Amino acid sequence: MPSRNSLAGYTLIELMATLVLFALLAGMASASWNTVIGLNRHRDMVNEVQLMFAVARSYATNHRGLTTLCPLSQAQKCVDDWTLPVGIFTDRDNDKRPDDGRIHRVFQPVSQNSSIASRTAGRGYFQLASDGMSHGTLGSLIVCTPVPDAAPHLTYIALNMGGRIRVLNDTDGDGRIKLPWGPVLTCPAR
């Protein structure tokens, strides 16, 4: 016959220790989950920026005309504010406005809490010639996504003279990218 003690349930101390352990594990899982969600949002945003450049280059070569890619103000003029929708349009007169008010495609690449900053000397636009090459507007974008209790996810996207983009990621997670020619990039302060 079993003793009375062997039939008893858990003690209050055992139950509390189990609950504390469960709370600690749940807290660690939550932090990891937030990091995974942040990284996925960042990758989605980088993919959207890459798609913008690919669409702009394709549009320039297929329509055989100067094509501009930029954030557009309410007045349909290029501005250096990458929180705004980004338009791709023919710009034969090179006035940084859609010809005849026609925009080929609009992108909204910035996701919640993330940011895009341009390195275009204040111009905020990129242009592609009819042969798909860059039209005198070399520059780059810095894509940043904050991560709770860690360095932000950081990606550098540059347009070269050939109209192609190059992507560099912060691979060591320190929130910095050292470019091959020396400068160190970080996410701009908000």
N, C-alpha and C positions, 0 to 999 in steps of 0.2 A: 504494500500500500504506500503511495507516495506521501511524502511529508507535506505539511501545510505550506512551508516556505517554497517548495518547488512548484506549487500551483499558483503562487502569487504573480501579479503583473510586474511591470517595470516600476522601479522606484522613481520618485520625483526627480532626483539628481540625474538618473540615467535618461529620463525623458527630456530634461532641460539640456543636457549635454548633446543629445541627438538633435534637438531643435537649433542649438547654436551652430553645430556643424552644418546642418542643412542651410541655415541663413548665410554662413560664410561661403559655401559652395554656390548658392544662388547669386550672391554678390559678385563673385568672380565670373560666373557665366554671363551675368548682365553686362559687365565691363567688356568681355570678349565679344559679345553680341553687338554692342554699340560700335566697336572697332570694325567688325565685319560689315555692318550696315554702312558706316562711313566710307569704307574702302569701296564698296559696291557703288555708292552714289558718286564717288570720285571717278571711278572707272567709266561709269555711264556718261558723266559730264565730259571726260576726255574723249570718249568715243564720239560724242555729239559734235565736239569741236573738230575732230578729224573729219567727220562726215561733212561739216560745213565747208571745209576747204576742198574736199573732193568734189562736192556738188558745184562749188564756184568754179573750179578748174574745168570741170566737164562742161559747164554752161558756157564758159568763155570760148572753149574750142569748138563746141557745137554751134554756137550762134555767131562765131567769128567776130567778136567785138569785145572792147574793153569792159571788164566785169569788176564790180566793186563788191566787197564784203565788209559790212560795218554795222554797228548798232545805229538804229535810226531814231531821231527825235520825233516829237509830234509833228514837226514841220517837214518831216521826211528828208532830213539832212543828216549826214554822218556826224556822229559825236563819239567821244572817247568814254562812253559809259556802258560797260559790258553787262550791266544789270538789265539793260533794255533789250527788246527783241532785235536779233541780228538779221539784216536783210541781204539778199544777193540779188543784184540787178545789173542790167546793161547801163553803162555810163559813157556813151560815145563822146559826149561833150566834156567829160572829166570834171563835172561840177560837184561830184559826191552826192548827187541826188538821182533817184531813179528816173530814167528817161520816160517821158509821158506818164509818170506816176506808176509805172508797172514794176512790181517786184516779183522776181521769179520764185523765190522761196524765202520763208521766214523761219528762223530757229529761235528757240528760247533755251539756250544751253545751261544757264545757271540754275542749279537745284537749291533746295532749302539749305541755308547756312553756308553754302559754298560761294566762291567768288572767282572771277576772271579779271586779271589786270593786264593791260596791254603794255608792251614795250615798243611803241611805235613813234617815239619822240613827240607824243601829244596828238598825233594825227588820229589814231583810233580806227583806221581803216586799212584794208589790204586790197590791192588791185592785181588782176591777172589779165594779160594781153591775150589776143586771139589765138596765139600759138601755145597758150597754157603757161607761159613763163611769167614770172613776177614783173609787174610794171612799175619799177622804181619805188616800191613800197616794202622794202624788207622790214621785218619786224618779228615780234614774237608775242606770245601770250603766256601768262603764268596762271595755272589753274590750282586753286587751293581749296581743300576741304578740311575743316577743323575736326579734331578727334578729342573727345574728353580725356583729360589727364595724359595727353601724349602730344608729340609734335604733329602738326597738320600733314595730311597727304599733299604732296607738291609735285606738279608736273610742268615742264617747260616745253612749249610747242613753238617751233620757229619755222617761218617760211623762207625758203632759199630762192636764189635767182631763177632756178629752173622751175619754180612754181610748185615745188614739192615741200612737204613738211617733215620736220625731224622732231622726234619726241624723246625727251629725257625725263626719267622719273627719279625721285628721291628713293634710292634703293636701300639705303641703310636706316631710313626712318628718323633721321635727325632734323627734318624740316629744312634742309639746305640742299642745293644742287650746285656743285662746282662745275662751271662750264670749262671745256677743254682749253680755252684761251685765257682763263684766269678768274673772271668774276664769279662771286658766290651769290646765288639767288636765294631769297627767302620769300615767304608770303608777305605781301604788303600789309602794313597795319591798316585796320579798318577804322 
